[in-house]
Structures are given as structure tokens and as C-alpha cells.
Amino acid sequence: MVAKEIKAATSDEEKSKEELPYSSSTSRVASTQIITTPQIGHKFNLLPESIKRCFYYSCLFPKRYEFEEEKLIQLWIAGGLVLPDRYLKEDKGRDIFVKLLWNSLFQRSSLVYPNGIPRYKVPDDVYDLVQQSCPDVFVTTADREPTATTLHSLLLLHHSNDTAIFKSLYESEMLRTLILLNEENHRSRIRQVPPDLFLRLRFLSAVDLSGTCIMELPTSIENLKHLAFLDLSYTPITILPDSICSLNHLLTLNLRYCSELIELPNSISKMLSLRHLDLEGARQLTSMPPSIGKLTNLRKLGTFVVGREEGCRIEELRNLNKLEGSLSIINLENVMDENGAKRVRLRGKKYLRKIEFQWSGVEWGRKAENVLNNLRPPSQVRELKILHYGGSTFPEWLSFSNLTTIILIGCGGCTHLPSLGELPNLTSLCIEEMHALKEINNYGLRKFGIPEFPRLMKLELDGMHELRKWWEIEVGDMPRLHKLTITDCPKLTTLPMLEWLPSLRHLEVTLCPKISSLPDGAPPNLRSLIIAESPKLEKRCRKGKGEDWHKIARVPDIWIHYKQISGIKTEHSQEQTSGSDLGVETQ
């Protein structure tokens, strides 16, 4: 595979002898640098000039720094390193990223981050070699001081809150990329950007201030006429200056998890070049700015806050057909009528993969049902989340075959679950606070002889205060269920037949005081059991004495009322327990 990619990359170089705009020094970067270590050097030296430039850019970050693919590609584009051709720049950037990954110049991180987005890094040996040959146009301040020829710089802040640190950049008047990064990924103490910074560095095309403590931007940002990328994510910024709307070349404005942001500039609809306006997690917003539907080039939005004023209503989503990735539509109680939801034509936004519908106020009855019914997502959606829905029934469209994850929270008026058992790709199902639901069954909807939930691996029930019974797990149902969690179901009296769940590894029952016993026969492959705040069940499962102990005695890892008790040692359990260990109970 590597050999094929190198051959393809070599062919690409013969076809394309691009040069970057603005400066000839960047276009000469790769051609004047050769890495000689046999294996790594051979891969790198065969790559086209354009891919080498992107790779050098990636090495601005400190050793072992882990980056997201999408953000790095956006930085490449803003820095002028991905040149236009017959493909979209984002698609060409992805192609470059894949080539670097397949040539082992990038590697995927083994860490799992809370947002679930994979991250990547430059391998240590590759990083060390490239740093020896990295040209002066790329500078990390921990290694070298920027010079007049520096075009891309990463400023390590070393826990400093002194804005004088920016003065090291003033000589680099042609600087295009400025990235602020605190050591060890801690939040920077920098609270403001010097007002004259954007007056001196007028050619900046990418500015990354994410993770800093800045609460406002200087109005002088309007001087950055070439700015294409601005990242303010994870900052306490509360408002953006109106002058930002004069940045006609801005492609990316990242405001992800700006939890203090209360509004966007009213004139943001004039920024017609915007392709990525990431508002995910900006939950203080109460409405969108007027006429955001004019930004028809948007590929990323993240969150749309429904307002009641003209130009702020849900219909503004109508023409945003290029949206991709995830989209949360919140404050759905502000939809004026069901036709407003229908006019969105959400079904036609075929690049969306994750959708969230959220009501922030209580809205019961037919209006909520009609709104949700008319917000039918595209069939390509894989993850669906519905919060605080006030209808009594779910729409029929809740049966897309591509769905892998469904989360239903606070749907307090629903007395029945939707028919989800036939979904062929559903792997995760979470149901919380559905207070009107009294029984879990399929009400005769099961097709004879066809097992339900064929790929479900994770099932969570939480805060189901009226749930009393759970019926009808039959032989063959949920054959891949790996984890079952039942929490805060105070009226639930029985559990279904768990022995028919051959893949179940983890079972947790918490805050279920009326469950008086385990069903006959434990899951054959159960490896972990947690029982807490469920007095009757805890008593029945007391080690060696409880009436249900024989059902679970072979489970390697058992926790009862927050104490670990020892099961028998099996080939699957290598952990040794001791009476001196905290929270471990022995006979």
C-alpha cells in the first residue's frame, strides 16, 4: 500500500508544479530540503512539493502534539498550502492528509477524546528528522525566534499572561499563520490580544487563539484583510466585534464551546465566503443573527438556535444544503407552525450525519408532534438525539436503516417506545427521563421469527420513574449486546431473561429499589456486575449467603453497594484481591 501511494504521489508531482501565492519562498521549501534516513527519507522525498509543504506545516506543533484532521486541513487551506483545482479545497486537503497517513508520516492517536473525534500526531522519529531540516518559514518559538522570512509561527506561551510575548513576532511582518499554544495543552493565561498586533501583522491568514482566556477581540482585527481562519473555540469570549464582518475572505470561524458567547454580529450574513461556522456547544446563544440563510456556502454550522423574529426563524436553514457533519437544532418551541418546519427541507441535506432536536421549554401535544414529523432527517443520518420532546408519539420516520446511535432524553409525554428492533445497524440506544413510559414491549410489532436489535451493543435506561415492567426479550434478540445499564427506575419490579444475551459483559443496576431478584440464569459471558442503591437486590446477591449468589458466583468482577466483592478466579480474571484493599470485601 505504501509503495502504491508513493508511486501515486510521484505521479501527482509530475502532473502539478504548483506554486503558492504571495511568496516564492514557501514554494521552494520542499525542493531545498532532503531527509536522508533510508526508510522515512525515501517516503518523504518522493512526495510532491505541495504535500511536503503541508507536512512541514504540521511539524509546527510540539513533539507528540495531537491534532484533529479537519482543523489541520482548514489551517493548510488558510495558509495557502492547498491550491485550487477541479476539486474542492477541503477534498484536496483530505487527500493530502490520507497520503501522509498512509506513508506513515502521520499516525492515529491511541487516546479516546471526549468528543469522539480521532486525533493524529507525527511519529517521534519522523518529527526529530524533519526538525533538522525544517526551513525558516516555519517557526515554533520554543525552538527558534521568528525572523523577517517567517511565514508560519506557533507561539508557545509557557504559562505566561504577559502580552509582551507577542513582540517577538513584530519583525515577521509577512507572517501568515499565528497559533497560540500553551505547554502540555493547559489553558493559556493570555486574556487579551495587543491592539497593535493586527496592525503590524496585516498579512495574517490564520489565527488560532483557542483555549486562551480572551474575552474580547480588538476591533483592529478588521485590518486582517487576508484572514481565512479564526479559531476562538474554548474561550470565554462573550461577544464578537462588528468589524469582524468586514473580513470578506474568512472561510473558518470556530466558536465551538464558547460557553459565554451570548450573540453573534448582526451583519454576519454579509460574510458570504464563510464555509465553517462552528457553534457547537455555544449554548448561551438565544437566537441566530438575521438572515444567516444567505450563507449558502456553509459546510459546518454545528448549532442552529431557533428564534421568533423575522430572519431568525427555522426557515433560515432552508437553503443551507451543503451542511455536513453534525447539526443541533435547539429552541424548537419557537417554531411558529408546522409549515415552518416543513419549509426547512431537512431531508434534502444529505451530507449531515448527526442531528439533534431539542426543545428548551415544555411544549406538549400536537404542535410538537407536527414539528418533529416535518423535520424528517436525510436517510444518511447515523446518529439521532431528541431532547425534551413533548409529543405523545414518535414520528414514523424514526426507522432509518443507517442509524447507529439513538438518544432519547426527557421525552416525558411518550407512553410507547418507537419500533426500533428492526434497525439493522443500531449499536447504541440511550433512553432517559421518559416518565410516561410504564412498560417496555413491542405491542405486537415484532415480526415472527426475526430477532430484534441484531447489532445493538450498548443499552442505557435512566430516570424512567414510571417504568414497571420490561417484557419480551426472546431467544436471538440483542445477540451482540455488550453493556446494559439500568439507573433510577424506582418502580421497575423485574428484569428480562438475561441468560438469552450471550454477548453481555457488563450489567449495572442502580437506584432500582423494587427489583427483588435476578432472573433465573445469568448471562453466560458476564464479566462485570454492579448493583447499588437497590436494597432488595443487594440482599439477594450477598456473597455466599444471598439467594441469588449462585446465579452470579462465577462473575469475575462484582460490586455490591459500592464495594467490590470477590468472585471466583477464572482465566478471564487476573486481578488479585486482598482484604487490605480499599473497598474490597472478602469472606
Backbone hydrogen bonds, N-H to C=O, Kabsch-Sander energy under -0.5 kcal/mol:
donor,donor_aa,acceptor,acceptor_aa,energy
5,E,1,M,-2.3
6,I,2,V,-2.6
7,K,3,A,-2.2
8,A,4,K,-2.5
9,A,5,E,-3.0
10,T,6,I,-2.5
11,S,7,K,-2.1
12,D,8,A,-2.2
13,E,9,A,-1.7
14,E,10,T,-1.5
15,K,11,S,-1.4
16,S,12,D,-1.8
23,S,21,P,-1.7
27,S,23,S,-0.7
28,R,24,S,-0.8
28,R,25,S,-0.6
29,V,26,T,-1.6
32,T,28,R,-1.2
32,T,29,V,-0.6
33,Q,30,A,-1.4
41,G,37,T,-2.4
42,H,37,T,-0.5
42,H,38,P,-1.9
43,K,39,Q,-1.5
44,F,40,I,-2.5
45,N,41,G,-3.0
46,L,42,H,-1.1
47,L,44,F,-1.5
52,K,48,P,-2.0
53,R,49,E,-2.1
54,C,50,S,-1.4
55,F,51,I,-2.1
56,Y,52,K,-2.7
57,Y,53,R,-2.0
58,S,54,C,-1.7
59,C,55,F,-1.1
59,C,56,Y,-0.6
60,L,57,Y,-1.9
61,F,58,S,-1.0
65,Y,62,P,-2.1
67,F,120,Y,-2.6
69,E,118,P,-0.5
72,L,68,E,-2.0
73,I,69,E,-2.3
74,Q,70,E,-2.1
75,L,71,K,-2.1
76,W,72,L,-2.5
77,I,73,I,-2.5
78,A,74,Q,-2.4
79,G,75,L,-2.3
80,G,77,I,-1.5
81,L,76,W,-2.6
82,V,76,W,-0.6
83,L,81,L,-0.6
85,D,87,Y,-0.9
92,K,88,L,-2.4
93,G,89,K,-2.8
94,R,90,E,-2.2
95,D,91,D,-1.8
96,I,92,K,-2.1
97,F,93,G,-2.5
98,V,94,R,-2.6
99,K,95,D,-2.0
100,L,96,I,-2.2
101,L,97,F,-2.2
102,W,98,V,-3.0
103,N,99,K,-1.5
104,S,101,L,-1.6
105,L,100,L,-2.4
106,F,100,L,-1.2
107,Q,121,K,-2.3
109,S,119,R,-3.1
113,Y,111,L,-0.6
116,G,113,Y,-2.1
120,Y,67,F,-2.5
121,K,107,Q,-2.1
127,Y,123,P,-2.9
128,D,124,D,-2.5
129,L,125,D,-1.6
130,V,126,V,-2.6
131,Q,127,Y,-2.3
132,Q,128,D,-0.9
132,Q,129,L,-0.5
133,S,129,L,-0.6
133,S,130,V,-1.2
134,C,130,V,-1.0
138,F,135,P,-1.8
139,V,137,V,-0.5
139,V,152,H,-2.6
141,T,139,V,-0.5
141,T,154,L,-2.4
143,D,140,T,-2.3
144,R,140,T,-2.1
150,T,147,T,-1.4
151,L,137,V,-1.6
152,H,137,V,-2.8
153,S,177,T,-2.5
154,L,139,V,-2.1
155,L,153,S,-0.5
155,L,179,I,-3.5
156,L,154,L,-0.7
157,L,181,L,-1.7
160,S,157,L,-2.1
163,T,161,N,-0.7
165,I,162,D,-1.7
166,F,163,T,-1.8
167,K,164,A,-1.7
168,S,165,I,-1.1
169,L,166,F,-2.2
170,Y,167,K,-1.1
172,S,169,L,-1.7
173,E,171,E,-1.9
175,L,172,S,-1.9
176,R,151,L,-3.4
177,T,151,L,-2.0
178,L,206,A,-2.6
179,I,153,S,-1.9
180,L,208,D,-2.4
181,L,155,L,-2.4
181,L,179,I,-0.5
185,N,182,N,-1.4
186,H,183,E,-1.6
188,S,211,G,-1.4
189,R,160,S,-0.5
197,L,194,P,-1.9
198,F,194,P,-0.5
199,L,196,D,-0.5
200,R,196,D,-1.9
201,L,197,L,-2.4
202,R,200,R,-1.0
203,F,173,E,-0.6
204,L,201,L,-1.2
205,S,176,R,-3.1
206,A,176,R,-2.3
207,V,229,F,-2.5
208,D,178,L,-2.8
209,L,207,V,-0.6
209,L,231,D,-2.6
211,G,233,S,-2.1
212,T,209,L,-1.5
213,C,190,I,-2.0
215,M,191,R,-1.0
221,I,218,P,-1.8
222,E,219,T,-1.7
223,N,220,S,-2.2
224,L,221,I,-1.9
225,K,223,N,-2.0
226,H,202,R,-0.6
227,L,224,L,-1.7
228,A,205,S,-2.9
229,F,205,S,-1.5
230,L,252,T,-2.2
231,D,207,V,-2.3
232,L,230,L,-0.6
232,L,254,N,-2.7
234,Y,256,R,-2.3
235,T,232,L,-0.8
238,T,215,M,-1.6
239,I,215,M,-0.6
244,I,241,P,-1.8
245,C,242,D,-1.9
246,S,243,S,-1.7
247,L,244,I,-1.7
248,N,246,S,-1.6
250,L,247,L,-1.3
251,L,228,A,-2.0
252,T,228,A,-2.3
253,L,276,H,-3.3
254,N,230,L,-2.5
255,L,253,L,-0.7
255,L,278,D,-2.2
257,Y,280,E,-3.5
258,C,255,L,-1.6
259,S,257,Y,-1.5
261,L,258,C,-1.6
262,I,238,T,-2.3
263,E,238,T,-0.8
268,I,265,P,-1.5
269,S,266,N,-0.5
270,K,267,S,-2.2
271,M,268,I,-1.8
272,L,270,K,-2.0
274,L,271,M,-1.8
275,R,251,L,-2.9
276,H,251,L,-2.5
277,L,300,K,-2.9
278,D,253,L,-1.4
278,D,276,H,-0.6
279,L,277,L,-0.8
279,L,301,L,-2.5
282,A,279,L,-2.2
283,R,281,G,-1.8
285,L,282,A,-1.2
286,T,262,I,-0.7
288,M,305,V,-1.0
291,S,311,G,-1.7
292,I,289,P,-0.9
292,I,311,G,-0.6
294,K,291,S,-1.9
295,L,292,I,-1.8
296,T,294,K,-2.2
298,L,295,L,-1.8
299,R,275,R,-3.9
300,K,275,R,-1.6
302,G,326,S,-0.8
303,T,301,L,-1.9
304,F,328,S,-3.1
306,V,304,F,-0.7
306,V,330,I,-2.5
307,G,312,C,-2.2
312,C,309,E,-2.2
316,E,313,R,-2.0
317,L,314,I,-1.9
318,R,315,E,-2.0
320,L,317,L,-1.5
321,N,319,N,-1.6
323,L,320,L,-0.9
324,E,299,R,-3.0
325,G,351,Y,-1.5
327,L,354,K,-2.2
328,S,302,G,-2.3
329,I,327,L,-0.5
329,I,356,E,-3.1
330,I,304,F,-2.2
330,I,328,S,-0.7
332,L,358,Q,-2.1
334,N,331,N,-2.1
335,V,332,L,-1.6
340,G,337,D,-0.9
341,A,337,D,-1.0
342,K,338,E,-1.7
343,R,339,N,-2.2
344,V,340,G,-0.6
344,V,341,A,-0.8
345,R,342,K,-1.3
348,G,345,R,-1.6
349,K,346,L,-2.0
350,K,348,G,-1.7
352,L,349,K,-1.5
353,R,325,G,-3.2
354,K,325,G,-1.9
355,I,383,E,-2.4
356,E,327,L,-2.3
357,F,385,K,-2.9
358,Q,329,I,-2.4
359,W,387,L,-2.0
365,G,390,G,-1.5
369,E,365,G,-1.5
370,N,366,R,-3.0
371,V,367,K,-2.5
372,L,368,A,-2.4
373,N,369,E,-2.4
374,N,370,N,-1.8
375,L,371,V,-0.6
375,L,372,L,-0.9
381,V,378,P,-1.8
382,R,353,R,-2.7
383,E,353,R,-2.0
384,L,405,T,-2.4
385,K,355,I,-2.2
386,I,407,I,-2.6
387,L,357,F,-2.9
388,H,409,I,-3.0
398,L,395,P,-1.4
399,S,397,W,-3.0
403,L,400,F,-1.3
404,T,382,R,-3.4
405,T,382,R,-2.1
406,I,428,S,-2.1
407,I,384,L,-2.4
408,L,430,C,-2.8
409,I,386,I,-2.7
409,I,407,I,-0.5
410,G,432,E,-2.0
411,C,432,E,-0.6
412,G,410,G,-1.9
413,G,389,Y,-0.7
414,C,411,C,-1.4
415,T,392,S,-1.1
416,H,392,S,-0.5
420,L,418,P,-1.1
423,L,420,L,-1.8
425,N,401,S,-0.5
426,L,423,L,-0.6
427,T,404,T,-2.7
428,S,404,T,-2.1
429,L,458,K,-2.4
430,C,406,I,-2.4
431,I,460,E,-2.6
432,E,408,L,-3.0
433,E,462,D,-2.4
435,H,433,E,-1.1
437,L,434,M,-1.4
438,K,415,T,-0.5
440,I,469,K,-2.0
441,N,439,E,-0.7
445,L,442,N,-2.5
450,I,447,K,-2.1
453,F,421,G,-3.3
456,L,453,F,-0.6
457,M,427,T,-2.7
458,K,427,T,-1.9
459,L,483,K,-2.3
460,E,429,L,-2.3
461,L,485,T,-2.7
462,D,431,I,-2.3
463,G,487,T,-1.7
464,M,487,T,-0.6
465,H,463,G,-1.2
467,L,464,M,-0.9
468,R,438,K,-3.1
469,K,438,K,-1.6
471,W,440,I,-2.6
474,E,472,E,-0.7
477,D,474,E,-2.4
478,M,452,E,-2.7
481,L,478,M,-1.3
482,H,457,M,-2.2
483,K,457,M,-2.2
484,L,506,H,-2.4
485,T,459,L,-2.4
486,I,508,E,-2.8
487,T,461,L,-3.0
488,D,510,T,-1.9
489,C,511,L,-0.9
492,L,489,C,-1.4
493,T,468,R,-2.1
494,T,468,R,-0.6
498,L,496,P,-1.2
499,E,521,G,-0.5
500,W,497,M,-1.0
501,L,498,L,-2.0
504,L,501,L,-1.3
505,R,482,H,-2.3
506,H,482,H,-2.2
507,L,528,S,-2.3
508,E,484,L,-2.3
509,V,530,I,-2.9
510,T,486,I,-2.6
511,L,532,A,-1.8
515,I,512,C,-1.3
516,S,493,T,-0.9
516,S,514,K,-0.7
526,L,523,P,-1.5
527,R,505,R,-2.3
528,S,505,R,-2.1
529,L,557,D,-2.4
530,I,507,L,-2.4
531,I,559,W,-2.5
532,A,509,V,-2.1
536,K,513,P,-0.5
537,L,515,I,-0.5
538,E,534,S,-2.6
539,K,535,P,-2.3
540,R,536,K,-1.9
541,C,537,L,-1.3
542,R,539,K,-1.3
545,K,542,R,-1.0
546,G,542,R,-2.3
548,D,540,R,-3.1
549,W,540,R,-0.6
549,W,546,G,-1.2
551,K,548,D,-1.4
552,I,548,D,-0.7
552,I,549,W,-1.2
553,A,549,W,-1.2
555,V,552,I,-2.3
557,D,527,R,-1.2
558,I,556,P,-0.6
558,I,565,I,-0.9
559,W,529,L,-2.9
560,I,563,K,-2.7
561,H,531,I,-3.1
563,K,560,I,-1.5
564,Q,583,G,-3.1
565,I,558,I,-2.7
565,I,563,K,-0.5
566,S,585,E,-1.2
567,G,556,P,-0.8
568,I,553,A,-1.5
573,S,570,T,-1.4
574,Q,572,H,-0.6
581,D,578,S,-1.8
584,V,581,D,-1.6
585,E,564,Q,-3.2
